[in-house]
Amino acid sequence: DEAARRRRYDALRATVVATWEALQLKPELMEAVCTTYGESAAHCVFRWDRDVANMHDLVTGDRVGEDAMDAEGMVLRSLHEFRKQLAEHELHRAKAAAKNVDVHFESYFYSSLHFGLEEQEAALRDPNRLNYREMNLMSPECVQRSLMRAYSPGSIRAWLRKEILESTAEGAQARREKLLDWLRAHIPLGYQ
């Protein structure tokens, strides 16, 4: 699929550009980055993904690559994605009920939640969101209850099973092995 390939290459290019910009402050890493990029060039896009992310992490101190993420971080990131999908579903329901598609309504929606989403912080910086509270277009308490019902222990288990333990997506096997290794190392002997 050409569109999917373009998105993937655009993301790779953006990571490389960010790495090069950060290299201006750490020129001592230039040789390592260039060597890695050079060795990676002859391989497949999966290797490019890994090497580009690893060099970005090395230079910037970020942890964007799968190799850099520990099992706990991987699970937390996956659960954040689950919460984000649940919240987006509720947002679309609230927009339809209020017949409103304004970006400030989205800020009002996210600023009304307590659900551990990055969008909540950005929403709190939008002063125009406060107008919607006065208009009474949505009940934040009802939305919060709906989200908490949907984010149950059963749904969390089902999500992790689908996204990590039984996934056939690219890189799933490595993530699964990382999680299983972590579980083996951290489950007390009496519970194994």
Long-range contacts (C-beta under 8 A, 24 or more apart in sequence): 8-45, 8-49, 12-45, 12-48, 12-49, 12-52, 15-52, 15-53, 15-56, 15-64, 16-52, 16-56, 18-56, 18-60, 19-52, 19-55, 19-56, 19-59, 19-60, 22-56, 22-59, 22-60, 23-59, 26-59, 29-58, 29-59, 32-58, 33-58, 33-59, 46-170, 46-171, 66-171, 66-174, 66-175, 70-178, 70-182, 71-178, 71-179, 71-181, 71-182, 71-183, 72-182, 74-164, 74-175, 74-178, 74-179, 75-160, 75-164, 75-179, 78-159, 78-160, 78-163, 78-164, 79-156, 79-159, 79-160, 80-116, 80-117, 80-118, 81-163, 82-151, 82-155, 82-156, 82-159, 82-163, 83-115, 83-116, 83-117, 83-147, 83-151, 84-117, 84-119, 86-115, 86-147, 86-150, 86-151, 87-113, 87-115, 87-117, 87-119, 87-147, 90-143, 90-146, 90-147, 94-137, 94-138, 94-143, 97-137, 97-138, 98-137, 98-138, 100-137, 104-128, 104-129, 104-131, 104-132, 105-129, 105-132, 105-137, 108-132, 108-133, 108-138, 109-138, 109-143, 112-138, 112-140, 112-143, 112-144, 113-140, 113-143, 113-144, 113-147, 114-144, 115-144, 115-147, 115-151
